[in-house]
């Protein structure tokens, strides 16, 4: 097939004939025959997947604006033979492939990018600038969602190449707006499971700053719950040389940024996780003008819900106290809960860990929960058999001998320098996801 095309290639169709039923008939043979079959299939497709990834990376789209991305995913899945529905939850895509009786297995990937400038210097770096909150803003796939959707496509191809070996239904879900804009909720509100069926099992993955040949899993709760705040401190503007004639909102915002950390250090049990971080302060136009307003945006994260209640209340109380201290007009305070923590199913994670370990021996580990948040948990309202796992994106040599993560060589997600190595990272993502799905399917 021509490089850069998103049509199904002859190798995808032909590969199904390359796998004999015996490959999965004997569980003891999975480690050798299944691993070899998947590896050979990936060898034949990896170069094109890398080109697809680079295209996604160079053309990122913000949440609920993923029109181009969703269109490419939808076309690719139709070419593979999936029944595709677009526009689910605004820009979401649901692709169904029925392959006889058996479980319904959902594979989810998120599509959206972030409003930030890329600084990787890669030849396929994003140059996209779009309107965001009324201003021209650069856009970058700084969280690795471009890896996720490319691995999603690759896993779909690999699973179809193995379709003579399993029986059941694939439900591939491309979700919009994971980055705090409620994409999973939008798909749920659009009755995704009423329309397409309730999954028996579900899987998702996320790339991060680890070795590119590694898979990490967390028993039980695997990440944090989240909240967010947007506070507009209102003052009375004036000349910078006459502050006594003003009510300075910049001073209020600065005080809030410092004082709100007292909620963490003095009100929260130090043995329990909780974070309040301010990510944006917007105010003013010139150094000699005291403005009328100062806008502060931030995020709140926690594991235990009682801690979340305390943090949310503390942010509100701190903002109100600062307004009272300044004798200022009331602030416009918007504090909201976001996504709840994702919880991995105990039984499914043990089975998935064992299966992936057979094809990636010594490369699968258990780890503690992460502090980031993820709205994938919205999908788990009506069923619980799900596993969300992590993969690495950097040279394993950077982590040899227990080396700690070095931000200069292994930038983390949401860094303008975040750049997973496409080829080995996609190999791991496709291998792990394909194995996880086949492991729960009915065997032919």
C-alpha positions in Angstrom: 0.0 0.0 0.0 1.1 3.6 -0.7 2.8 5.2 2.3 0.6 7.8 4.0 -2.6 6.2 2.9 -5.2 5.1 5.6 -6.8 2.4 3.5 -6.5 -1.2 4.6 -3.5 -2.9 3.0 -3.3 -6.3 1.4 -1.0 -7.4 4.2 -3.8 -7.0 6.8 -6.2 -9.1 4.8 -3.6 -11.7 3.9 -2.2 -12.0 7.4 -5.4 -13.7 8.8 -4.4 -16.7 6.7 -0.9 -16.7 8.2 -2.1 -17.8 11.6 -3.1 -21.3 12.2 -5.7 -22.2 14.8 -3.1 -24.2 16.6 -1.4 -21.0 17.6 -3.8 -20.5 20.4 -5.2 -24.0 20.9 -2.6 -24.8 23.5 -2.2 -22.2 26.2 1.4 -23.2 26.7 2.0 -22.3 23.1 0.9 -18.7 23.5 4.2 -17.5 24.7 6.1 -18.7 21.6 3.7 -19.0 18.7 1.3 -16.2 19.6 4.3 -13.9 20.3 6.0 -14.8 17.1 2.8 -14.3 15.0 2.1 -10.8 16.5 5.7 -9.8 16.2 5.8 -10.7 12.5 2.5 -8.9 11.8 3.9 -5.8 13.5 7.1 -6.0 11.5 5.0 -5.8 8.3 3.0 -2.8 9.4 5.2 -0.7 11.8 6.7 1.6 9.2 3.2 2.8 8.0 2.0 3.1 11.6 5.0 5.4 12.3 4.0 7.6 9.4 0.4 7.7 10.6 1.6 8.7 14.0 3.8 11.5 12.6 0.8 12.8 10.7 -1.3 12.9 13.9 1.5 14.5 15.8 1.9 17.3 13.2 -1.8 18.0 13.1 -3.1 18.1 16.7 -6.6 19.2 17.5 -8.0 20.5 20.8 -10.9 18.8 22.7 -14.2 18.7 20.8 -12.4 20.0 17.7 -10.9 16.6 16.6 -12.7 16.7 13.3 -9.7 15.7 11.1 -8.4 13.2 13.6 -11.8 11.5 14.0 -12.3 11.4 10.2 -9.0 9.6 9.6 -9.8 7.1 12.4 -13.3 6.5 11.0 -12.1 5.9 7.5 -9.3 3.6 8.5 -11.7 1.5 10.6 -14.3 1.3 7.8 -11.6 0.1 5.5 -10.8 -2.6 7.9 -14.5 -3.7 7.9 -15.7 -2.2 11.1 -19.2 -0.7 11.4 -18.4 3.0 12.2 -20.5 5.7 13.8 -19.1 9.2 14.0 -20.2 12.2 16.0 -20.8 10.2 19.3 -20.4 12.7 22.1 -19.7 15.4 19.6 -16.5 14.2 17.8 -16.2 10.7 19.1 -16.0 7.6 17.0 -17.4 4.1 17.8 -16.3 1.2 15.6 -17.9 -2.3 15.9 -16.6 -5.6 14.5 -18.7 -8.7 15.1 -16.8 -11.9 14.9 -19.3 -14.5 16.2 -20.6 -15.2 19.8 -18.5 -14.1 22.7 -17.7 -11.1 24.9 -18.0 -7.5 23.9 -14.5 -6.0 24.4 -14.0 -2.2 24.4 -10.7 -0.6 23.5 -10.6 3.1 24.1 -8.2 5.8 23.0 -8.3 9.6 23.5 -7.8 12.0 20.6 -7.3 15.5 21.9 -4.2 17.6 22.2 -3.2 20.5 24.5 -3.0 24.3 24.0 0.7 24.7 24.2 3.7 25.3 22.0 5.9 22.3 20.9 9.6 22.7 21.5 10.9 19.3 20.6 12.5 20.4 17.3 11.3 17.2 15.6 10.9 17.4 11.8 7.3 16.4 12.3 6.7 18.9 15.2 3.4 20.7 15.4 3.2 24.1 13.9 -0.6 24.3 14.5 -2.0 27.5 15.9 -5.7 27.8 16.6 -8.2 30.1 18.4 -8.5 29.1 22.1 -10.4 31.2 24.6 -10.4 34.1 22.1 -6.7 34.2 21.4 -4.3 32.5 18.8 -2.7 29.5 20.7 -0.2 26.8 19.6 -1.4 23.2 19.9 0.7 20.1 20.7 0.2 16.4 21.3 2.1 16.8 24.6 0.3 14.0 26.5 0.8 11.2 24.0 -2.7 10.8 22.7 -1.2 10.5 19.2 0.5 7.4 20.3 -2.7 6.1 21.8 -4.8 6.5 18.7 -2.1 5.0 16.5 -1.7 2.0 18.7 -5.5 1.8 18.7 -5.4 1.5 14.9 -2.6 -1.0 15.0 -4.3 -3.2 17.6 -7.5 -3.2 15.5 -5.4 -4.4 12.5 -3.6 -7.0 14.5 -6.8 -8.3 16.1 -8.4 -8.7 12.7 -5.4 -10.6 11.4 -6.1 -13.0 14.3 -9.9 -13.2 13.8 -9.7 -16.9 13.0 -8.5 -17.5 16.5 -11.1 -15.6 18.6 -14.8 -15.1 18.8 -16.7 -12.0 20.1 -17.3 -8.4 19.4 -14.7 -5.5 19.3 -15.9 -2.1 20.3 -13.2 0.4 19.5 -13.9 3.9 21.0 -12.1 7.0 20.0 -12.9 9.6 22.7 -12.7 13.3 22.3 -11.8 15.9 25.0 -10.0 13.9 27.7 -8.0 16.9 28.8 -10.6 18.3 31.2 -13.4 18.9 28.8 -15.6 15.9 29.6 -15.3 13.8 26.5 -16.1 10.5 28.2 -19.1 12.0 29.9 -20.3 13.5 26.5 -20.2 10.0 25.0 -22.0 8.5 28.0 -24.6 11.3 27.8 -25.0 10.3 24.1 -26.0 6.8 25.3 -23.0 5.0 23.9 -23.7 1.7 25.6 -27.4 1.8 25.0 -26.7 2.3 21.3 -23.8 0.0 20.8 -23.9 -2.5 23.7 -22.5 -2.8 27.1 -18.9 -4.1 27.2 -18.0 -7.3 28.9 -14.5 -6.1 29.4 -12.6 -2.9 28.5 -9.0 -1.8 28.0 -7.1 1.5 27.7 -3.5 2.5 27.7 -1.4 5.6 28.3 2.2 6.4 27.3 4.6 8.0 29.8 8.2 8.6 30.6 9.3 5.0 31.0 11.3 2.4 29.0 9.7 1.9 25.6 9.7 -1.9 26.1 7.8 -1.8 29.4 4.2 -2.2 30.6 3.1 -1.0 34.0 -0.1 -2.0 35.8 -1.8 -0.9 39.1 -4.0 -3.0 41.2 -7.2 -1.3 42.2 -7.2 2.5 42.1 -4.7 3.5 39.5 -4.9 7.3 39.5 -6.4 10.3 41.2 -9.7 12.0 41.3 -9.7 15.6 40.0 -11.2 19.0 40.5 -10.6 22.4 38.9 -11.1 26.0 39.7 -11.3 29.3 37.9 -11.3 32.4 40.1 -11.7 36.0 38.9 -10.5 38.4 41.6 -12.3 41.7 41.0 -10.6 45.0 42.0 -10.6 48.6 41.0 -7.9 49.6 38.5 -5.8 52.7 38.3 -2.3 54.1 37.9 0.6 52.0 39.2 2.1 55.0 41.0 -1.1 55.4 43.0 -2.0 52.0 44.4 -3.8 53.5 47.3 -6.5 54.6 45.0 -7.1 51.1 43.7 -8.0 47.6 44.8 -5.3 45.5 43.3 -6.5 42.1 41.9 -2.9 41.1 41.0 -2.0 41.3 44.7 -5.0 39.2 45.6 -4.1 36.6 42.9 -0.5 36.4 44.1 -1.6 36.0 47.7 -4.0 33.3 46.8 -1.3 31.3 44.9 0.8 31.2 48.1 -2.0 31.0 50.8 -3.9 28.1 49.1 -0.9 25.9 49.8 -1.6 26.2 53.5 -4.7 24.0 52.8 -2.2 21.3 51.7 0.4 21.7 54.4 -1.8 22.5 57.4 -5.3 21.1 56.8 -4.7 17.8 55.0 -3.3 14.8 56.7 0.3 14.6 55.4 -0.1 10.8 55.0 -2.8 11.3 52.4 -2.3 12.5 48.8 -3.6 15.8 47.8 -2.4 18.5 45.4 -3.5 22.1 44.5 -1.6 23.6 41.6 -2.1 26.9 39.8 -1.4 26.6 36.1 -2.5 30.0 34.8 -2.7 33.6 35.9 -4.0 36.2 33.5 -4.2 39.9 34.2 -3.3 43.3 33.0 -1.7 44.8 30.0 1.1 47.1 31.1 3.5 47.5 34.0 2.2 50.9 35.1 -1.5 49.9 35.0 -3.2 48.2 37.9 -6.0 46.2 36.2 -9.6 45.6 37.3 -9.4 41.8 37.3 -7.0 38.9 37.7 -8.0 35.4 36.6 -6.5 32.3 38.3 -6.9 28.8 37.0 -5.8 25.6 38.7 -6.2 21.9 39.3 -6.9 19.8 42.4 -6.1 16.1 42.8 -6.8 13.5 45.5 -7.3 9.8 46.1 -9.6 9.8 49.2 -12.9 11.6 48.7 -12.9 13.1 52.1 -9.5 14.7 51.2 -11.1 16.0 48.0 -14.0 17.6 50.0 -11.5 19.3 52.3 -9.4 20.6 49.4 -12.3 21.9 47.4 -13.7 23.7 50.5 -10.3 25.1 51.3 -9.8 26.6 47.9 -13.2 28.4 48.2 -12.5 29.6 51.7 -9.0 30.9 50.9 -10.3 32.9 47.9 -13.1 34.4 50.0 -10.8 35.3 52.8 -8.4 37.1 50.4 -11.3 39.1 49.0 -12.4 40.1 52.5 -8.8 41.1 53.4 -8.7 43.4 50.4 -12.2 44.8 51.0 -12.7 44.0 47.3 -15.9 43.2 45.4 -16.9 39.5 45.5 -14.8 37.3 43.4 -16.3 35.1 40.6 -15.4 31.6 42.0 -16.0 28.5 39.9 -14.9 25.3 41.6 -15.9 22.0 40.2 -15.3 18.3 40.6 -14.0 16.5 37.6 -13.3 12.9 36.9 -13.2 10.2 39.5 -10.3 7.8 39.9 -10.1 4.9 37.5 -10.2 1.5 39.3 -8.8 -1.6 37.7 -10.7 -4.9 38.1 -8.8 -7.3 40.4 -9.6 -10.4 38.4 -9.0 -9.0 35.0 -5.7 -7.3 35.9 -4.2 -10.5 37.1 -5.3 -12.3 33.9 -4.0 -9.5 31.8 -0.7 -9.2 33.6 -0.1 -12.9 33.1 -1.0 -12.8 29.4 1.1 -9.9 28.5 4.0 -11.3 30.6 4.0 -14.3 28.3 4.7 -12.2 25.2 6.8 -9.6 27.0 8.6 -11.6 29.7 10.2 -9.5 32.4 8.8 -6.3 31.0 5.5 -6.1 32.9 5.5 -4.7 36.4 3.0 -3.6 39.1 3.3 -0.1 40.3 1.5 2.3 42.7 -1.2 4.7 41.7 -0.3 7.8 39.7 -1.3 11.3 40.6 -2.7 12.3 37.2 -6.4 12.0 36.5 -8.3 10.5 33.6 -12.0 10.6 32.6 -12.0 7.1 31.3 -13.6 6.2 34.7 -16.9 7.7 33.3 -17.2 4.6 31.1 -17.1 2.4 34.2 -20.4 3.4 35.7 -22.3 0.4 34.4 -19.5 -2.3 34.3 -16.3 -2.9 36.2 -14.2 -5.4 34.3 -11.6 -3.0 33.0 -7.9 -2.6 32.9 -6.0 0.7 32.2 -2.3 0.2 31.8 0.8 2.2 31.0 3.6 1.9 28.5 6.9 3.7 28.3 8.2 5.9 25.4 11.9 6.3 26.0 15.2 4.4 25.5 15.5 1.8 28.3 19.2 2.7 28.6 18.0 6.0 30.2 16.6 4.0 33.1 19.4 1.4 33.6 20.6 0.6 37.1 17.6 2.1 38.7 18.2 5.7 37.4 15.6 8.2 38.3 13.7 10.0 35.6 15.7 13.0 34.4 13.5 15.7 32.9 16.3 16.8 30.6 16.4 13.4 28.8 12.9 12.0 29.6 10.5 14.9 29.6 7.1 13.9 31.1 3.6 14.3 29.7 2.5 17.9 29.3 6.0 19.1 28.7 6.7 21.0 25.5 9.6 18.6 25.0 7.6 15.4 25.4 8.5 13.1 22.5 8.1 9.3 22.8 10.1 7.3 20.3 7.4 6.2 17.8 8.6 2.8 16.5 9.4 1.0 19.7 6.6 2.6 21.6 4.0 1.6 19.1 5.4 -1.9 19.0 4.8 -2.2 22.8 1.4 -0.6 22.7 0.1 -2.8 19.8 1.6 -5.9 21.3 0.2 -5.3 24.8 -3.3 -4.2 23.7 -3.7 -7.1 21.2 -2.6 -9.6 23.8 -5.0 -8.2 26.4 -8.0 -8.4 24.1 -7.3 -11.8 22.7 -6.8 -13.1 26.3 -10.5 -12.4 27.2 -12.1 -13.4 23.9 -13.8 -16.7 23.3 -11.4 -19.1 21.6 -12.4 -20.7 18.3 
